[in-house]
Amino acid sequence: MHKRLNVINDFGKVIGQETGEATIFYGDGCGLTLPNSKLGLGIATKKFVSHCESDHFHGIKPDYEVDYEPSKLLNGKDEVLDFTIKLITK
């Protein structure tokens, strides 16, 4: 039986772009060795569920999607930070 852990729920607002990782994953494994073959294997003991658990093929979708140009970031212009500051000061 998997223990459910909401990793991001109630954490706050997500601003920017969708993350690249899966939203449901397994971990906190334990290892054992099979007695006859002596093969080692690992078994996940927990299921981790992120903010948008409905789709395994997408990352965490932001509450506020903000596109940015990496070249602008290299030149000191952070569009996500600018959006965030505008959001919290209005």
C-alpha positions as CSV (number, residue, x, y, z in Angstrom):
1,M,0.0,0.0,0.0
2,H,1.4,3.4,-0.9
3,K,1.4,6.3,1.4
4,R,0.1,9.5,-0.3
5,L,2.1,12.7,0.2
6,N,1.0,16.0,-1.4
7,V,4.3,17.6,-2.2
8,I,3.2,21.0,-3.3
9,N,-0.5,21.4,-2.2
10,D,-0.9,24.5,0.0
11,F,2.7,25.6,-0.7
12,G,1.7,28.8,-2.5
13,K,1.3,30.0,-6.0
14,V,3.4,28.7,-8.8
15,I,4.6,31.3,-11.4
16,G,6.5,30.7,-14.6
17,Q,6.3,27.7,-16.9
18,E,5.3,24.1,-16.5
19,T,8.0,22.0,-14.9
20,G,9.6,19.2,-16.9
21,E,9.2,16.3,-14.5
22,A,6.4,13.9,-13.9
23,T,3.8,14.8,-11.3
24,I,3.4,11.3,-9.7
25,F,6.5,9.3,-8.8
26,Y,7.6,6.6,-6.4
27,G,10.4,6.6,-4.0
28,D,11.7,5.9,-0.5
29,G,12.7,2.4,-1.6
30,C,14.1,-0.5,0.2
31,G,16.4,-3.1,-1.3
32,L,16.4,-6.8,-0.9
33,T,18.2,-9.8,-2.4
34,L,16.3,-12.7,-3.8
35,P,17.3,-15.9,-1.9
36,N,17.8,-18.3,-4.8
37,S,19.2,-16.1,-7.6
38,K,20.9,-13.6,-5.2
39,L,19.7,-10.9,-7.5
40,G,19.2,-7.5,-5.9
41,L,16.2,-5.4,-6.4
42,G,14.6,-2.2,-5.1
43,I,10.9,-1.7,-4.1
44,A,9.3,1.7,-3.8
45,T,7.5,2.1,-0.5
46,K,5.8,5.5,-1.1
47,K,3.9,7.3,-3.8
48,F,4.5,11.0,-4.2
49,V,1.7,13.1,-5.7
50,S,2.4,16.6,-6.8
51,H,0.1,19.6,-7.3
52,C,-1.5,18.5,-10.6
53,E,-1.9,14.8,-10.1
54,S,-4.3,14.2,-12.9
55,D,-1.8,13.6,-15.7
56,H,1.4,11.6,-15.4
57,F,2.8,13.1,-18.6
58,H,2.9,16.7,-17.6
59,G,4.8,18.6,-15.0
60,I,3.4,21.0,-12.4
61,K,1.4,23.6,-14.3
62,P,1.7,27.1,-12.9
63,D,-1.1,29.1,-11.4
64,Y,0.2,32.1,-13.5
65,E,2.0,31.1,-16.7
66,V,4.7,33.6,-17.7
67,D,6.8,33.1,-20.8
68,Y,10.4,34.3,-20.7
69,E,13.3,34.7,-23.1
70,P,16.5,33.1,-21.7
71,S,18.5,35.8,-23.6
72,K,16.7,38.5,-21.6
73,L,17.6,36.7,-18.4
74,L,21.2,36.7,-19.3
75,N,21.0,40.5,-19.8
76,G,19.5,41.0,-16.4
77,K,15.8,41.1,-17.3
78,D,13.8,38.6,-15.3
79,E,10.2,38.5,-16.7
80,V,9.0,36.0,-14.1
81,L,10.3,38.1,-11.2
82,D,8.8,41.3,-12.8
83,F,5.4,39.6,-13.1
84,T,5.6,38.4,-9.5
85,I,6.5,41.8,-8.1
86,K,3.5,43.3,-10.1
87,L,1.2,40.6,-8.7
88,I,2.1,41.1,-5.1
89,T,2.1,44.9,-5.2
90,K,-1.3,45.4,-6.8
